[in-house]
Amino acid sequence: MKNAFRAAVGVITGIYLSFCLGSALYAQPSSKDSGAVKKEAVVTKRASGTFEVKLTPQPTADSAGEAKLGRMSIDKKFSGDLEATGKGEMLAAGTDVPGSAGYVAIERVSGKLSGRKGSFVLQHSGTMTRGTPQLVITVVPDSGTDELVGLSGKMEINIADGKHSYVFEYTLAH
């Protein structure tokens, strides 16, 4: 059982890292107008920097079945335009088909974004189809607090030479 758990952890870690390599996101400001709220001018901004991440295996409710399921806690430290920590949970599944897998995660980020203090939540959703990754990381609507109320955006993460970096395209209602 321990060997199966370690193998699942290895698969899940590999899935996470595979999604990070070469995945890109683009910010798309919303064009919908609710009509009830006066729209303020928003400008898309770009924050970038590096981060360190620690993934810690957690027990799963059910490890039986055809897919290799895993759960991990996420601890991050962001540097650069985003000076913050991230804490979250990830669920992932691998398959018997090489290069096919998926993961979802929720992560609360707390600190400063371009000098503005507060927190917000990121939602991760990634799939890999036979080696082709698709990764979307978005700010959960209305999750911004303090000076980050009204934050929306998308994040791209990359890994090069073992170093993690991010590009965060966001808007912030003034």
Contact map, one row per residue, 1 for C-alpha under 8 A:
111110000000000000000000000000000000000000000000000000000000000000000000000000000000000000000000000000000000000000000000000000000000000000000000000000000000000000000000000000
111111000000000000000000000000000000000000000000000000000000000000000000000000000000000000000000000000000000000000000000000000000000000000000000000000000000000000000000000000
111111100000000000000000000000000000000000000000000000000000000000000000000000000000000000000000000000000000000000000000000000000000000000000000000000000000000000000000000000
111111110000000000000000000000000000000000000000000000000000000000000000000000000000000000000000000000000000000000000000000000000000000000000000000000000000000000000000000000
111111111000000000000000000000000000000000000000000000000000000000000000000000000000000000000000000000000000000000000000000000000000000000000000000000000000000000000000000000
011111111100000000000000000000000000000000000000000000000000000000000000000000000000000000000000000000000000000000000000000000000000000000000000000000000000000000000000000000
001111111110000000000000000000000000000000000000000000000000000000000000000000000000000000000000000000000000000000000000000000000000000000000000000000000000000000000000000000
000111111111000000000000000000000000000000000000000000000000000000011100000000000000000000000000000000000000000000000000000000000000000000000000000000000000000000000000000000
000011111111100000000000000000000000000000000000000000001000000000000100000000000000000000000000000000000000000000000000000000000000000000000000000000000000000000000000000000
000001111111110000000000000000000000000000000000000000000000000000000000000000000000000000000000000000000000000000000000000000000000000000000000000000000000000000000000000000
000000111111111000000000000000000000000000000000000000000000000000010000000000000000000000000100000000000000000000000000000000000000000000000000000000000000000000000000000000
000000011111111100000000000000000000000000000000000000000000000000001110000000000000000000011100000000000000000000000000000000000000000000000000000000000000000000000000000000
000000001111111110000000000000000000000000000000000000100000000000000000000000000000000000000000000000000000000000000000000000000000000000000000000000000000000000000000000000
000000000111111111000000000000000000000000000000000000000000000000000000000000000000000000000000000000000000000000000000000000000000000000000000000000000000000000000000000000
000000000011111111100000000000000000000000000000000000000000000000000000000000000000000000010100000011100000000000000000000000000000000000000000000000000000000000000000000000
000000000001111111110000000000000000000000000000000000000000000000000000000000000000000000000000000000100000000000000000000000000000000000000000000000000000000000000000000000
000000000000111111111000000000000000000000000000000000000000000000000000000000000000000000000000000000000000000000000000000000000000000000000000000000000000001000000000000000
000000000000011111111000000000000000000000000000000000000000000000000000000000000000000000000000000000000000000000000000000000000000100000000000000000000000000000000000000000
000000000000001111111110000000000000000000000000000000000000000000000000000000000000000000000000000000000000000000000000000001110000111000000000000000000000000000000000000000
000000000000000111111110000000000000000000000000000000000000000000000000000000000000000000000000000000000000000000000000000000000000001000000000000000000000111000000000000000
000000000000000011111110000000000000000000000000000000000000000000000000000000000000000000000000000000000000000000000000000000000000000000000000000000000000111100000000000000
000000000000000000111111000000000000000000000000000000000000000000000000000000000000000000000000000000000000000000000000000000000000000000000000000000000000011000000000000000
000000000000000000111111100000000000000000000000000000000000000000000000000000000000000000000000000000000000000000000000000000000000111000000000000000000001110000000000000000
000000000000000000000111110000000000000000000000000000000000000000000000000000000000000000000000000000000000000000000000000000000000001000000000000000000001100000000000000000
000000000000000000000011111000000000000000000000000000000000000000000000000000000000000000000000000000000000000000000000000000000000001110000000000000000111000000000000000000
000000000000000000000001111100000000000000000000000000000000000000000000000000000000000000000000000000000000000000000000000000000000000000000000000000000111000000000000100000
000000000000000000000000111110000000000000010000000000000000000000000000000000000000000000000000000000000000000000000000000000000000000000000000000000001100000000000000110000
000000000000000000000000011111000000000000000000000000000000000000000000000000000000000000000000000000000000000000000000000000000000000000000000000000001000000000000000000000
000000000000000000000000001111100000000000010000000000000000000000000000000000000000000000000000000000000000000000000000000000000000000000000000000000001000000000000000001000
000000000000000000000000000111110000000000000000000000000000000000000000000000000000000000000000000000000000000000000000000000000000000000000000000000000000000000000000000000
000000000000000000000000000011111000000000000000000000000000000000000000000000000000000000000000000000000000000000000000000000000000000000000000000000000000000000000000000000
000000000000000000000000000001111100000000000000000000000000000000000000000000000000000000000000000000000000000000000000000000000000000000000000000000000000000000000000000000
000000000000000000000000000000111110001000000000000000000000000000000000000000000000000000000000000000000000000000000000000000000000000000000000000000000000000000000000000000
000000000000000000000000000000011111100000000000000000000000000000000000000000000000000000000000000000000000000000000000000000000000000000000000000000000000000000000000000000
000000000000000000000000000000001111110000000000000000000000000000000000000000000000000000000000000000000000000000000000000000000000000000000000000000000000000000000000000000
000000000000000000000000000000000111110000000000000000000000000000000000000000000000000000000000000000000000000000000000000000000000000000000000000000000000000000000000000000
000000000000000000000000000000000111111000000000000000000000000000000000000000000000000000000000000000000000000000000000000000000000000000000000000000000000000000000000000000
000000000000000000000000000000000011111100000000000000000000000000000000000000000000000000000000000000000000000000000000000000000000000000000000000000000000000000000000000000
000000000000000000000000000000001000111110000000000000000000000000000000000000000000000000000000000000000000000000000000000000000000000000000000000000000000000000000000000000
000000000000000000000000000000000000011111000000000000000000000000000000000000000000000000000000000000000000000000000000000000000000000000000000000000000000000000000000000011
000000000000000000000000000000000000001111100000000000000000000000000000000000000000000000000000000000000000000000000000000000000000000000000000000000000000000000000000000011
000000000000000000000000000000000000000111110000000000000000000000000000000000000000000000000000000000000000000000000000000000000000000000000000000000000000000000000000001111
000000000000000000000000000000000000000011111000000000000000000000000000000000000000000000000000000000000000000000000000000000000000000000000000000000000000000000000000001100
000000000000000000000000001010000000000001111100000000000000000000000000000000000000000000000000000000000000000000000000000000000000000000000000000000000000000000000000111100
000000000000000000000000000000000000000000111110000000000000000000000000000000000000000000000000000000000000000000000000000000000000000000000000000000000000000000000000111000
000000000000000000000000000000000000000000011111000000000000000000000000000000000000000000000000000000000000000000000000000000000000000000000000000000000000000000000011110000
000000000000000000000000000000000000000000001111100000000000000000000000000000011100000000000000000000000000000011000000000000000000000000000000000000000000000000000011110000
000000000000000000000000000000000000000000000111110000000000000000000000000000011100000000000000000000000000000000000000000000000000000000000000000000000000000000001111000000
000000000000000000000000000000000000000000000011111000000000000000000000000001111100000000000000000000000000000000000000000000000000000000000000000000000000000000001110000000
000000000000000000000000000000000000000000000001111100000000000000000000000001110000000000000000000000000000000000000000000000000000000000000000000000000000000000111100000000
000000000000000000000000000000000000000000000000111110000000000000000000000111100000000000000000000000000000000000000000000000000000000000000000000000000000000000111100000000
000000000000000000000000000000000000000000000000011111000000000000000000000111000000000000000000000000000000000000000000000000000000000000000000000000000000000000110000000000
000000000000000000000000000000000000000000000000001111100000000000000000011110000000000000000000000000000000000000000000000000000000000000000000000000000000000000000000000000
000000000000000000000000000000000000000000000000000111110000000000000000011100000000000000000000000000000000000000000000000000000000000000000000000000000000000000000000000000
000000000000100000000000000000000000000000000000000011111000000000000001111000000000000000000000000000000000000000000000000000000000000000000000000000000000000000000000000000
000000000000000000000000000000000000000000000000000001111100000000000001110000000000000000000000000000000000000000000000000000000000000000000000000000000000000000000000000000
000000001000000000000000000000000000000000000000000000111110000000000111100000000000000000000000000000000000000000000000000000000000000000000000000000000000000000000000000000
000000000000000000000000000000000000000000000000000000011111000000000111100000000000000000000000000000000000000000000000000000000000000000000000000000000000000000000000000000
000000000000000000000000000000000000000000000000000000001111100000000110000000000000000000000000000000000000000000000000000000000000000000000000000000000000000000000000000000
000000000000000000000000000000000000000000000000000000000111111000001110000000000000000000000000000000000000000000000000000000000000000000000000000000000000000000000000000000
000000000000000000000000000000000000000000000000000000000011111000000000000000000000000000000000000000000000000000000000000000000000000000000000000000000000000000000000000000
000000000000000000000000000000000000000000000000000000000001111100001000000000000000000000000000000000000000000000000000000000000000000000000000000000000000000000000000000000
000000000000000000000000000000000000000000000000000000000001111110011100000000000000000000000000000000000000000000000000000000000000000000000000000000000000000000000000000000
000000000000000000000000000000000000000000000000000000000000011111000000000000000000000000000000000000000000000000000000000000000000000000000000000000000000000000000000000000
000000000000000000000000000000000000000000000000000000000000001111110000000000000000000000000000000000000000000000000000000000000000000000000000000000000000000000000000000000
000000000000000000000000000000000000000000000000000000000000000111110000000000000000000000000010000000000000000000000000000000000000000000000000000000000000000000000000000000
000000000000000000000000000000000000000000000000000000000000000011111000000000000000000000001111000000000000000000000000000000000000000000000000000000000000000000000000000000
000000010010000000000000000000000000000000000000000000000000001011111100000000000000000000001110000000000000000000000000000000000000000000000000000000000000000000000000000000
000000010001000000000000000000000000000000000000000000000001011000111110000000000000000000111100000000000000000000000000000000000000000000000000000000000000000000000000000000
000000011001000000000000000000000000000000000000000000001111001000011111000000000000000000111000000000000000000000000000000000000000000000000000000000000000000000000000000000
000000000001000000000000000000000000000000000000000000001111000000001111100000000000000011110000000000000000000000000000000000000000000000000000000000000000000000000000000000
000000000000000000000000000000000000000000000000000000111100000000000111110000000000000011100000000000000000000000000000000000000000000000000000000000000000000000000000000000
000000000000000000000000000000000000000000000000000000111100000000000011111000000000001111000000000000000000000000000000000000000000000000000000000000000000000000000000000000
000000000000000000000000000000000000000000000000000011110000000000000001111100000000011111000000000000000010000000000000000000000000000000000000000000000000000000000000000000
000000000000000000000000000000000000000000000000000011100000000000000000111110000000111100000000000000000000000000000000000000000000000000000000000000000000000000000000000000
000000000000000000000000000000000000000000000000001111000000000000000000011111000000111000000000000000000000000000000000000000000000000000000000000000000000000000000000000000
000000000000000000000000000000000000000000000000001110000000000000000000001111100011110000000000000000000000000000000000000000000000000000000000000000000000000000000000000000
000000000000000000000000000000000000000000000000111100000000000000000000000111110111110000000000000000000000000000000000000000000000000000000000000000000000000000000000000000
000000000000000000000000000000000000000000000000111000000000000000000000000011111111000000000000000000000000000000000000000000000000000000000000000000000000000000000000000000
000000000000000000000000000000000000000000000011110000000000000000000000000001111110000000000000000000000000000000000000000000000000000000000000000000000000000000000000000000
000000000000000000000000000000000000000000000011100000000000000000000000000000111110000000000000000000000000000011100000000000000000000000000000000000000000000000000000000000
000000000000000000000000000000000000000000000011100000000000000000000000000001111111000000000000000000000000001111000000000000000000000000000000000000000000000000000000000000
000000000000000000000000000000000000000000000000000000000000000000000000000011111111100000000000000000000000001110000000000000000000000000000000000000000000000000000000000000
000000000000000000000000000000000000000000000000000000000000000000000000000011100111110000000000000000000000111110000000000000000000000000000000000000000000000000000000000000
000000000000000000000000000000000000000000000000000000000000000000000000001111000011111000000000000000000000111000000000000000000000000000000000000000000000000000000000000000
000000000000000000000000000000000000000000000000000000000000000000000000011111000001111100000000000000000011110000000000000000000000000000000000000000000000000000000000000000
000000000000000000000000000000000000000000000000000000000000000000000000111100000000111110000000000000000011100000000000000000000000000000000000000000000000000000000000000000
000000000000000000000000000000000000000000000000000000000000000000000000111000000000011111000000000000001111000000000000000000000000000000000000000000000000000000000000000000
000000000000000000000000000000000000000000000000000000000000000000000011110000000000001111100000000000001110000000000000000000000000000000000000000000000000000000000000000000
000000000000000000000000000000000000000000000000000000000000000000000011110000000000000111110000000000111100000000000000000000000000000000000000000000000000000000000000000000
000000000000000000000000000000000000000000000000000000000000000000001111000000000000000011111000000000111000000000000000000000000000000000000000000000000000000000000000000000
000000000001001000000000000000000000000000000000000000000000000000001110000000000000000001111100000011110000000000000000000000000000000000000000000000000000000000000000000000
000000000001000000000000000000000000000000000000000000000000000000111100000000000000000000111110000011100000000000000000000000000000000000000000000000000000000000000000000000
000000000011001000000000000000000000000000000000000000000000000000111000000000000000000000011111000111000000000000000000000000000000000000000000000000000000000000000000000000
000000000000000000000000000000000000000000000000000000000000000001110000000000000000000000001111110110000000000000000000000000000000000000000000000000000000000000000000000000
000000000000000000000000000000000000000000000000000000000000000000100000000000000000000000000111110100000000000000000000000000000000000000000000000000000000000000000000000000
000000000000000000000000000000000000000000000000000000000000000000000000000000000000000000000011111100000000000000000000000000000100000000000000000000000000000000000000000000
000000000000000000000000000000000000000000000000000000000000000000000000000000000000000000000011111100000000000000000000000000000110000000000000000000000000000000000000000000
000000000000000000000000000000000000000000000000000000000000000000000000000000000000000000000000111110000000000000000000000000011111000000000000000000000000000000000000000000
000000000000000000000000000000000000000000000000000000000000000000000000000000000000000000000111111111000000000000000000000000111110000000000000000000000000000000000000000000
000000000000001000000000000000000000000000000000000000000000000000000000000000000000000000011110001111100000000000000000000000111000000000000000000000000000000000000000000000
000000000000001000000000000000000000000000000000000000000000000000000000000000000000000000011100000111110000000000000000000011110000000000000000000000000000000000000000000000
000000000000001100000000000000000000000000000000000000000000000000000000000000000000000001111000000011111000000000000000000111100000000000000000000000000000000000000000000000
000000000000000000000000000000000000000000000000000000000000000000000000000000000000000001110000000001111100000000000000001111000000000000000000000000000000000000000000000000
000000000000000000000000000000000000000000000000000000000000000000000000000000000000000111100000000000111110000000000000001110000000000000000000000000000000000000000000000000
000000000000000000000000000000000000000000000000000000000000000000000000000000000000000111000000000000011111000000000000111100000000000000000000000000000000000000000000000000
000000000000000000000000000000000000000000000000000000000000000000000000010000000000011110000000000000001111100000000000111000000000000000000000000000000000000000000000000000
000000000000000000000000000000000000000000000000000000000000000000000000000000000000011100000000000000000111110000000011110000000000000000000000000000000000000000000000000000
000000000000000000000000000000000000000000000000000000000000000000000000000000000001111000000000000000000011111000000011110000000000000000000000000000000000000000000000000000
000000000000000000000000000000000000000000000000000000000000000000000000000000000001110000000000000000000001111100000111000000000000000000000000000000000000000000000000000000
000000000000000000000000000000000000000000000000000000000000000000000000000000000111100000000000000000000000111110001110000000000000000000000000000000000000000000000000000000
000000000000000000000000000000000000000000000000000000000000000000000000000000000111000000000000000000000000011111111110000000000000000000000000000000000000000000000000000000
000000000000000000000000000000000000000000000010000000000000000000000000000000001111000000000000000000000000001111111100000000000000000000000000000000000000000000000000000000
000000000000000000000000000000000000000000000010000000000000000000000000000000001100000000000000000000000000000111110000000000000000000000000000000000000000000000000000000000
000000000000000000000000000000000000000000000000000000000000000000000000000000001000000000000000000000000000000111111000000000000000000000000000000000000000000000000000000000
000000000000000000000000000000000000000000000000000000000000000000000000000000000000000000000000000000000000000111111100000000000000000000000000001100000000000000000000000000
000000000000000000000000000000000000000000000000000000000000000000000000000000000000000000000000000000000000001110111110000000000000000000000000011100000000000000000000000000
000000000000000000000000000000000000000000000000000000000000000000000000000000000000000000000000000000000000011110011111000000000000000000000001111100000000000000000000000000
000000000000000000000000000000000000000000000000000000000000000000000000000000000000000000000000000000000001111100001111100000000000000000000011110100000000000000000000000000
000000000000000000000000000000000000000000000000000000000000000000000000000000000000000000000000000000000001110000000111110000000000000000110011100100100000000000000000000000
000000000000000000000000000000000000000000000000000000000000000000000000000000000000000000000000000000000111100000000011111000000000000000110011000000000000000000000000000000
000000000000000000000000000000000000000000000000000000000000000000000000000000000000000000000000000000000111100000000001111100000000000011110000000000000000000000000000000000
000000000000000000000000000000000000000000000000000000000000000000000000000000000000000000000000000000011110000000000000111110000000000111110000000000000000000000000000000000
000000000000000000000000000000000000000000000000000000000000000000000000000000000000000000000000000000111100000000000000011111000000001111000000000000000000000000000000000000
000000000000000000000000000000000000000000000000000000000000000000000000000000000000000000000000000001111000000000000000001111100000001110000000000000000000000000000000000000
000000000000000000100000000000000000000000000000000000000000000000000000000000000000000000000000000001110000000000000000000111110000111100000000000000000000000000000000000000
000000000000000000100000000000000000000000000000000000000000000000000000000000000000000000000000000111100000000000000000000011111000111000000000000000000000000000000000000000
000000000000000000100000000000000000000000000000000000000000000000000000000000000000000000000000001111000000000000000000000001111111110000000000000000000000000000000000000000
000000000000000000000000000000000000000000000000000000000000000000000000000000000000000000000000001110000000000000000000000000111111100000000000000000000000000000000000000000
000000000000000000000000000000000000000000000000000000000000000000000000000000000000000000000000111100000000000000000000000000011111000000000000000000000000000000000000000000
000000000000000000000000000000000000000000000000000000000000000000000000000000000000000000000000011100000000000000000000000000011111100000000000000000000000000000000000000000
000000000000000000000000000000000000000000000000000000000000000000000000000000000000000000000000001000000000000000000000000000011111110000000000000000000000000000000000000000
000000000000000001100010000000000000000000000000000000000000000000000000000000000000000000000000000000000000000000000000000001111011111000000000000000000000000000000000000000
000000000000000000100010000000000000000000000000000000000000000000000000000000000000000000000000000000000000000000000000000001110001111100000000000000000000000000000000000000
000000000000000000110011100000000000000000000000000000000000000000000000000000000000000000000000000000000000000000000000000111100000111110000000000000000000000000000000000000
000000000000000000000000100000000000000000000000000000000000000000000000000000000000000000000000000000000000000000000000001111000000011111000000000000000111000000000000000000
000000000000000000000000100000000000000000000000000000000000000000000000000000000000000000000000000000000000000000000000011110000000001111100000000000000111000000000000000000
000000000000000000000000000000000000000000000000000000000000000000000000000000000000000000000000000000000000000000000000011100000000000111110000000000011110000000000000000000
000000000000000000000000000000000000000000000000000000000000000000000000000000000000000000000000000000000000000000000001111000000000000011111010000000111100000000000000000000
000000000000000000000000000000000000000000000000000000000000000000000000000000000000000000000000000000000000000000000001111000000000000001111110000000010000000000000000000000
000000000000000000000000000000000000000000000000000000000000000000000000000000000000000000000000000000000000000000000000000000000000000000111111000000110000000000000000000000
000000000000000000000000000000000000000000000000000000000000000000000000000000000000000000000000000000000000000000000000000000000000000000011111000011110000000000000000000000
000000000000000000000000000000000000000000000000000000000000000000000000000000000000000000000000000000000000000000000011100000000000000000111111100010100000000000000000000000
000000000000000000000000000000000000000000000000000000000000000000000000000000000000000000000000000000000000000000000111100000000000000000001111111111100000000000000000000000
000000000000000000000000000000000000000000000000000000000000000000000000000000000000000000000000000000000000000000000111000000000000000000000011111110000000000000000000000000
000000000000000000000000000000000000000000000000000000000000000000000000000000000000000000000000000000000000000000001110000000000000000000000001111110000000000000000000000000
000000000000000000000000000000000000000000000000000000000000000000000000000000000000000000000000000000000000000000011100000000000000000000000001111110000000000000000000000000
000000000000000000000000000000000000000000000000000000000000000000000000000000000000000000000000000000000000000000011111000000000000000000000001111111100000000000000000000100
000000000000000000000000000000000000000000000000000000000000000000000000000000000000000000000000000000000000000000000000000000000000000000000111111111100000000000000000000110
000000000000000000000000000000000000000000000000000000000000000000000000000000000000000000000000000000000000000000000000000000000000000000000101000111110000000000000000001111
000000000000000000000000000000000000000000000000000000000000000000000000000000000000000000000000000000000000000000000001000000000000000000101111000111111000000000000000011110
000000000000000000000000000000000000000000000000000000000000000000000000000000000000000000000000000000000000000000000000000000000000000001111100000001111100000000000000011100
000000000000000000000000001110000000000000000000000000000000000000000000000000000000000000000000000000000000000000000000000000000000000001100000000000111110000000000001111000
000000000000000000000000111000000000000000000000000000000000000000000000000000000000000000000000000000000000000000000000000000000000000111100000000000011111000000000001110000
000000000000000000000000110000000000000000000000000000000000000000000000000000000000000000000000000000000000000000000000000000000000000111000000000000001111100000000111100000
000000000000000000000011110000000000000000000000000000000000000000000000000000000000000000000000000000000000000000000000000000000000000110000000000000000111110000000111000000
000000000000000000011011000000000000000000000000000000000000000000000000000000000000000000000000000000000000000000000000000000000000000000000000000000000011111000011110000000
000000000000000000011110000000000000000000000000000000000000000000000000000000000000000000000000000000000000000000000000000000000000000000000000000000000001111100011100000000
000000000000000010011100000000000000000000000000000000000000000000000000000000000000000000000000000000000000000000000000000000000000000000000000000000000000111111111000000000
000000000000000000001000000000000000000000000000000000000000000000000000000000000000000000000000000000000000000000000000000000000000000000000000000000000000011111110000000000
000000000000000000000000000000000000000000000000000000000000000000000000000000000000000000000000000000000000000000000000000000000000000000000000000000000000001111100000000000
000000000000000000000000000000000000000000000000000000000000000000000000000000000000000000000000000000000000000000000000000000000000000000000000000000000000001111110000000000
000000000000000000000000000000000000000000000000011100000000000000000000000000000000000000000000000000000000000000000000000000000000000000000000000000000000001111111000000000
000000000000000000000000000000000000000000000000011100000000000000000000000000000000000000000000000000000000000000000000000000000000000000000000000000000000111101111100000000
000000000000000000000000000000000000000000000001111000000000000000000000000000000000000000000000000000000000000000000000000000000000000000000000000000000000111000111110000000
000000000000000000000000000000000000000000000001111000000000000000000000000000000000000000000000000000000000000000000000000000000000000000000000000000000011110000011111000000
000000000000000000000000000000000000000000000111100000000000000000000000000000000000000000000000000000000000000000000000000000000000000000000000000000000011100000001111100000
000000000000000000000000000000000000000000000111000000000000000000000000000000000000000000000000000000000000000000000000000000000000000000000000000000001111000000000111110000
000000000000000000000000011000000000000000011110000000000000000000000000000000000000000000000000000000000000000000000000000000000000000000000000000000001110000000000011111000
000000000000000000000000001000000000000000011110000000000000000000000000000000000000000000000000000000000000000000000000000000000000000000000000000000111100000000000001111100
000000000000000000000000000010000000000001111000000000000000000000000000000000000000000000000000000000000000000000000000000000000000000000000000000001111000000000000000111110
000000000000000000000000000000000000000001110000000000000000000000000000000000000000000000000000000000000000000000000000000000000000000000000000000111110000000000000000011111
000000000000000000000000000000000000000111000000000000000000000000000000000000000000000000000000000000000000000000000000000000000000000000000000000011100000000000000000001111
000000000000000000000000000000000000000111000000000000000000000000000000000000000000000000000000000000000000000000000000000000000000000000000000000001000000000000000000000111
